[in-house]
């Protein structure tokens, strides 16, 4: 069970996280948060099962053949396959943070069955929306695999039809919101949140793709942070924003503080993902190469750190080899990264980011409550703790 695995990882990694803390008070505070998350996750096992089943049932419902003319039956069957193959069942990456966030807002009141159902629906919407952009992103980045499987567009029977599949998944989100929430006073708030998240992602994606046409010296930390802010942060704030909307929170201070902390978490998540693209062996493709960021000339955390530290000789190696579709040249870039001890630089950056997040949560003084971020803290920091 996914939550049980998360519990085990949380307990196993508490000691790892403790070594990363500079501030003892912040360390104790996060240990309390982690302990609370484990207890909450134990209580949520029934909700997890319900969430998985609801997501699968929802996919069946929105592609129900009886709701459409018989002429499009083959397309609907295919779209159902699209959803089942691309929506990350059992990851709970967005559904459970939404649930935890909402429960922390309304505590000590226990959510009603109707509120639970609404949370499940909104969790499904986020999962489907993020999955649609993952399909598009793989095409634009020329990726080969995602989570150990061939990318959707790489399947011989799919190809560039994956573009239409991604658009279909996005349409399902709006259809679901219309069907389930159009009579609610906050219906347009939900729709606008989806549109805002989508627009920010598309802007971030454009910024992310643009450096591939530039010289390495055009890459900058400012561009990198812009990519992070638009490409990743909106997704981490998504479940929190839905929870605040569902709970009827209007306090602008709550919203601003929540978004600020989600921004810090999103930046950490993205630069950790950049790091693992280069240094995590699990990202290796079948031909033995690692992730494609180096070969695609991406503006990522490792190359920005390297450019800021490079000697004239190292800079020349980076300029000659970065952004080339050549495994040998890619390995020369990795050699420079290792000469600079980028793995240790990453650990230090992670500690600094962790302390910054904890300080921001501490300054909230319960407005909004710490529990709003508990699951996201587990998700973001523990996901990237292994091997540190």
N, C-alpha and C positions, 0 to 999 in steps of 0.2 A: 504494500500500500504506500502511495506517494508520501502521505503525511507522516507515516511511521518512519520512512527513510529520512525525511526532513528533520524529524525529532532526533534520530540517531546522529545525523550530521551536526545538529545544533549542539547536542551534548558533547560530541567528540571534538568539536571545534572551539568550545568555550575556552579551553586552555590556550589554543592558538590565538584567539582573539585577545586574550588577556595580555599576551606578550606584546601586542601591538599598541597598548594604551600608554600614553604619556601621563595622562592625568588620572590619579587613583580614584577620585570621586566619579569621574566620567566612567571609568572602568566598572565600578560597582553599580552605577546606574544602568549600564548596558547589560550587565550580568542579570540584573533584576528583570530587564525587558526580555532577555532571552528566556529566562525561567518562566516568565509569564506567557511567552509565546508557546513554549513547549506545553504548558498546562492548557492553554487555549486550544492548541492543535489536537490534544487528546480529546478535548470536549467536542472538537469539530469533525471527528472521524465520520460520524453519521452525516454531517453536512457535506463532507467530501464525496461520499458515495452518492448522495443525492445530487450533488453538482455534476458528477460524471454522467449519471443516468439522465439527468435533465438535459445536459448538453447534447447527448446522443439523440434523445427523444425530440429535442427542438429541431435538430437537423432533419429528422424524418418528417416532422410536422411541416416545416417550411418548404419541403420538396414533395409534399403529398400530391400524388398524381391526380386525385379526384378534384383538386382545386384548379386544374388547368385543362385545356383542350387536349384530346388524345393525340393530336398531331405532334405535340412537343414532348411526348412521353420519353423518347430516347434521350433528349436533352436533359430532362429532369433527372433521369436515372444517372446520367453522367455527372450532373452538378452535385448530386448526393455523394457520388464517389469523390468528387473534388473536395468537398467539405470533410469527409471522413479521412481523407489522406493528408489534409493540410492543417486542420485544426488540431492543436496539441492536446489531445485528451490526457487527463491525469497530471498535467503539469501544474494546474491550479495557479499559474503565474499571475493571473489578474483576478480570477474569481475570488480566491481566498483573501487577498489583500483588501478587496472591496468589502467582503463580509466582516473582516476584523475591524476595518476602519469604521464601518457603520455601527457595529456593536459598541465600539469605544465612544462614539458620539452620543448614542442614546442611553448608555449605561447610567443607572442600574436597570433601566427598563429592558425587558427581554423582547426581541423582535417577534412580531406576530407571524403567522404562517403566510399571510399575504405579503408582508415585508420581506420574508425569506425568499418567496417566489420571485419578487421583483429584483432582489439582489442576484438571484441565479440568472435571470434573464439578462440583466445588465452585464454580468460576468461573461455570458455567452457572446454578447455583442462585442465586448472588448477582445475576446479570444478570436472571433471571426475577423474582426477588423485588422488586428495585428497580423493574422495569418495571411490576409490578402496582400498586405504590403511586403511580407516576407517573400511571397511568390514573385512579386515585381522586382524586389531588391536582388534576388538571386539571378534574374535575367540580366539586369543592368550591370551587375558585378561579375558576370560570367562565372558564377560559382558552379562547382561540380556536385557538392554534397551539402546536405543540411541535416544535422543531428545524426550523422552516420548513414543516411540514405541518399540516393540520387535526388537532386533537386527536381521539383515537379516538372519544370520545362524540359529537363533532360530525359524524361521518359519518352521512348520512341513514339508512343501513341498520343503524346501530348504536344510537345514542341511549343511553338509560339501561340497555340491556343490557350496557353497558360495566362496570357495577357487578358483574354476574355474571361477566363476563370476567376482571375483576381477581381475584375470589375463586377462579376456576378456576386462574389462574396461581399464586396462593399455594399451592393444593393440590398443584400439580405439584412444587413445591419439596420438600414433605414426602414425596411419593411417590418422588421421586428419591433422597432420603436413605435412605428405608426400603429401597428396592430395591438400592442400591449399597453401603450402609454398615452395615446392621443387624447384621452379624456382627463388626463392628469394636468393640474395647473403648471407643472414643471416640464411638460412635454417638450416645449421649444427649447428649454434650457439644456435638455439632454441632446437634442438634435444639434444645437449650436456647439455643444462641447465636442461632438463627433466631428463636425465640420472644421472647427478650430484645430483639433488634433490632426486631422487629415491635411489641412493646409500647411501647418507647421512642418509636418513630416515631409511633404512634397518640396517645401523650401529647403529643408535640411538635406534632402536627397539631391537636389540640384547643386547645392554648395559642395556636397560630398563628391559628386561626379565631376565637377569642373576642374579640380586640380590635376586630373588625369591627363589634361591637355597642356599642362604647364611644366616649366623647368622646376627642378627640385627646390631651387632657392626661392621660389614663389610660395612655398608652403610656410605657413605661419601658425603660431599658437592661437592668434585671434581667430583664424579660419577654423582651426580645430575645435575651439570652444563653441563657435557658432554652429558647427555640425552637431556637436553633442547637445546643445541647447534645443535645437529644432528636431533633431533626428531621434533622440532617445528620451529626453526629459518628458515630453508630452505623454509618452506611454506609461511612465511611472506615475505621473500625476493623474492619469486617466481614472484608475479605480478610486483614488481619493476624491477626485472631483465628482464622480458619480455618487459616492457615499455622502458627500456634503450636500449634494443636490437632493438626493432621496430623503435625507434627514431634514431638509428645509433650512439649512444653515445659510444665513444672509450676512453674518458678521464678516466684513471685509478683512479684518485683521486675521481671522482664522484662515481665510482663503489665501491671503498673501503669505503668511507664515508657512502654510502647508505647501504652497508652490515653491517657496524658497528652499525648503528642506528636500522636496522632491527633485529640485534642480541639482542640489549637491549630490544626492544619491544617483541621479541620472548621469552626471559627469563621471562619477566614480565607475559606474557600471560600464560606460562606453570606453573609458581609457583602459579598464581591465580587459574588456573584450578585445581592444586593439592589441594589448600585450599578449593575450593568449593566442591571438591569431599568429603571432610569431614564435612564441615559446612553449605553447602547450602541444605536446605530441599527439593529443587526441584530435587536433585539427588537421592532421596529415591526410593528404589524399592518397588514393591507391598507388600513384606513381612515386610516392615517397616524399613529395614536396609538402610544405606547410601551407598556411592560408595565403590568400591571393593579394593581400593588401600591399605588400612590397612590389609585386609585379604589376599591380594596377596603378601604381604611383599615388596611393591614397594618402591623404593628409591625416596621419594617425599619431597617437601619443609617442610610440617608440622613435619614429623618424624626427619628430619635433625635438624630443630630448636629445637625440643624436646630433642634430644640426646645431643645437645650442652648445654642445660640448666638443664638437669635432675640431681636431687639429687640421691644418691645411692639407696634410696628407690624407687624413681620414675623410675630409670633405670631398676631396678629389675622387676617392673610391666610391663614395655615396653617389656623387653626380654621375659617374660612369655606369653604375650598376643598378641604381634605384629606378623603378618604373619600367623594367625590361622583362619581356616575356621569356625569361631564361632562368632555369633552376640554378645553374652555376653562378650566375650573377646575383641571384637572390641570396644564395649562401654566402657570397662575399659581403653582402649587406649585413647578414646575421653575424658574420665574424666581427664586423666593426661594432655591432651592438654589444657583443660579448666582451670585446676589448674595453668598452666603456662601462662594463658591468651594469648594463641596463636592468637586469633582474633585481639587483639591490636597489637601484634607483626607484624601481616600481614599488618595492616593499616600503620604502620611505614615503613615497607619495601616497600609498594606501594608508599608512599610519596617519599622515597629516590630514587626509580627507576624512578618515574615521573620526578624528578628534574634532574636526570642524563641524561634522554632522551632529555629534553628540552635544557640542556646545550650543548649536542652534536649537536643538530639542530642549535642552536645559533652560534656555532663555525664554521659551514659550510659557514656562511656569503653569502648565496645564491648560493653556488656551492657544491652540487646541490641545487635547489630551495626548500624552505620549503614546497611548495605545493606537493612535491613528497611524503610527509609523512602524509598529512592532513587527508586523509580518514583512514589510518591505525591508526593514533592517536585516532580518533573517535572510530574506531572498537575495539581497544585493551583496552583503558582506560575507555571508557564509558560503555563497556560491563560488566565490573566488578565493576562499581560504586554503583550499587543498594545495599542498605542496609549498606553502609559504614558510 
